[in-house]
Structures are given as C-alpha cells and as structure tokens.
Amino acid sequence: MKKIIGKKGQHLKGEDVTKKKVVKFSETIKVEHSTVKSKAEKEALAKQEEAKQQEREAALAKQEEVKRQEEARKKQEIRKQDEAREREKQAAAKERQSQNGGQSGSQNGQAAGDKNEQQVLVTATGSKYHNHKCGNGTYYPATLSEAKARGLTPCSKCYG
C-alpha cells in the first residue's frame, strides 16, 4: 500500500497510480488494486499499444488496397462497356450498309470497276465525252461507262 494524500472521492493523478478513486480516507488512503506499475508492466503495455498501432496500420493498408482494386475493376468495366458500345455502333453501321446493299453495293462495284476503267472528261451540260480538255469549259472526270450511261458520245476531235 502506498501513502497518497487526497480527499475522499477525489481522482488522484500520477503515472504510478492505476485506479485513481480514493476508497477510504484516513492517515493512509486505500486505493483499489495495485498503485505502482512495474517496469515490466509498462513495457508490456507499450508493446501492446505498438501491436495495436501496427494492426490499425495493416487494416488501413488493406482498405486502401481493396479500394484501389475496386477502382481498377470499375475502370475495366467502363472500358468493356465502351468497347461493347463501339461494337454495337459498328454492327449498326454494317446493318445500315447491308440494308443499302443493293444501292451502295452496285456503287461500290462501280467504284471498284472505275479504277480499271478508262477515265474521260465530261462537262455538266455537254453531249460529248473527251480524253483531254478540248476547248473552253469546265471538265469533270468520269469513267467511260458513266459517260455512256448518260448518253454521251465521243468527241470527234479527241477520238477522230
């Protein structure tokens, strides 16, 4: 027992006192439980506090890792959704192209044939097609089959 001076009901202060409430007042004050902590007890408490701190830090690190993984998963999901939308757009474009297939297909066929076909020059209002600029006017490139389809005939100067 340690002599501590104080009043009944008063809380005692000091690092060597564990329970601070005065139980009985007399020449010697009785304090509940042990009043003095040994060095070993202090070291054990310090180790416990350090272990608790390490546990808190580990838990915090784990929460941060989980959060990073969740963010990465969300980014991956958004990227997949964007890719799916892009595929849908491409599929819709292919569908529109196939619906216009009769029209655009023949145009594409003509375009492919245009590369191998002879190029001629035509005017907007003329009735002839030319192989070079033949006089004054504005000439536009066209294929021979397009010129014939419009009912144009060969120029006698160019093809004479």
C-alpha positions in Angstrom: 0.0 0.0 0.0 1.2 3.5 -0.8 0.5 6.6 1.1 -1.3 9.1 -1.0 -2.7 12.3 0.3 -6.1 13.3 -1.0 -9.8 13.8 -0.3 -12.4 11.1 -0.3 -14.0 10.7 -3.8 -11.2 12.8 -5.5 -9.4 11.4 -8.5 -5.7 11.0 -8.0 -3.1 11.8 -10.6 0.3 10.3 -11.2 1.9 7.7 -13.5 2.3 5.2 -10.8 -1.5 5.1 -9.9 -3.7 2.8 -11.9 -7.0 3.2 -10.1 -7.4 6.8 -9.2 -10.5 7.0 -7.0 -9.9 7.2 -3.3 -11.9 4.5 -1.5 -11.3 5.3 2.2 -9.9 8.4 3.9 -7.6 8.0 6.9 -4.0 8.6 7.7 -3.3 6.1 4.9 -5.6 6.2 1.9 -6.5 2.8 0.4 -6.6 2.7 -3.4 -8.3 -0.1 -5.3 -5.8 -2.6 -6.7 -2.2 -2.1 -7.1 -1.0 1.5 -7.2 2.5 1.0 -8.6 3.3 -0.3 -12.1 6.5 -2.2 -12.5 8.9 -1.6 -15.5 7.8 -5.0 -17.0 4.2 -4.0 -16.9 5.0 -0.6 -18.5 7.0 -2.4 -21.3 4.2 -4.9 -21.8 1.6 -2.1 -22.2 3.9 -0.3 -24.6 4.3 -3.5 -26.7 0.5 -3.9 -26.7 0.0 -0.3 -27.9 2.6 -0.8 -30.6 0.9 -4.1 -31.7 -2.5 -2.3 -31.8 -1.0 0.5 -33.9 0.6 -2.0 -36.3 -2.8 -3.7 -36.6 -4.5 -0.4 -37.4 -1.9 0.4 -40.0 -2.3 -3.0 -41.6 -6.0 -2.7 -41.7 -5.8 0.8 -43.2 -3.3 -0.5 -45.9 -5.7 -3.4 -46.6 -8.6 -1.0 -47.0 -6.6 1.2 -49.4 -5.6 -1.9 -51.5 -9.2 -3.0 -51.6 -10.2 0.5 -52.7 -7.5 0.5 -55.5 -8.7 -2.9 -56.7 -12.3 -1.7 -56.7 -11.3 1.4 -58.7 -9.4 -0.7 -61.2 -12.3 -3.1 -61.6 -14.7 -0.2 -62.2 -12.3 1.3 -64.9 -12.1 -2.2 -66.5 -15.9 -2.4 -66.5 -16.3 1.0 -68.0 -13.7 0.2 -70.7 -15.6 -3.0 -71.5 -18.9 -1.1 -71.7 -17.3 1.4 -74.1 -15.9 -1.4 -76.3 -19.3 -3.0 -76.3 -21.0 0.3 -77.4 -18.3 0.7 -80.1 -19.0 -2.8 -81.4 -22.8 -2.1 -81.4 -22.2 1.1 -83.4 -20.1 -0.8 -85.9 -22.7 -3.5 -86.1 -25.4 -0.9 -86.7 -23.3 0.7 -89.4 -22.8 -2.6 -91.1 -26.5 -3.3 -90.8 -27.3 0.1 -92.5 -24.7 -0.6 -95.1 -26.2 -4.1 -95.8 -29.8 -2.5 -96.0 -28.5 -0.1 -98.6 -26.5 -3.0 -100.0 -28.4 -3.1 -103.4 -27.7 0.6 -103.9 -24.3 1.0 -102.3 -23.2 -2.4 -103.4 -23.6 -1.5 -107.0 -22.0 1.8 -106.4 -19.1 0.1 -104.7 -18.9 -2.3 -107.6 -18.7 0.6 -109.9 -16.1 2.3 -107.8 -14.0 -0.9 -107.9 -14.5 -1.1 -111.7 -13.7 2.6 -112.0 -10.1 2.0 -111.1 -9.6 -0.3 -114.0 -11.9 1.6 -116.4 -10.8 4.3 -118.8 -11.1 7.8 -117.4 -12.7 10.5 -119.6 -13.6 14.2 -119.1 -17.2 15.4 -119.3 -18.9 18.8 -118.9 -22.1 19.4 -116.9 -24.2 20.3 -119.9 -22.3 18.8 -122.9 -23.3 15.9 -125.1 -19.8 14.5 -125.7 -17.0 13.0 -123.6 -13.3 13.8 -124.1 -9.9 12.3 -123.4 -8.3 15.8 -122.8 -9.5 19.3 -122.4 -11.0 20.1 -125.8 -11.9 23.8 -125.9 -13.1 26.2 -123.2 -15.3 24.9 -120.4 -15.3 23.2 -117.0 -14.4 19.5 -117.3 -15.1 16.8 -114.7 -13.5 13.3 -114.5 -15.8 10.3 -115.1 -15.4 6.8 -116.3 -16.2 5.7 -119.8 -19.2 3.6 -118.7 -20.6 6.5 -116.7 -20.4 8.8 -119.8 -22.0 6.2 -122.0 -24.7 5.6 -119.3 -25.5 9.4 -119.5 -26.0 9.0 -123.2 -22.8 11.0 -124.1 -21.0 10.2 -127.4 -17.2 10.5 -128.1 -15.8 13.9 -129.2 -14.8 13.7 -132.9 -11.7 15.8 -132.2 -10.4 13.6 -129.3 -11.5 10.3 -130.8 -11.4 11.1 -134.5 
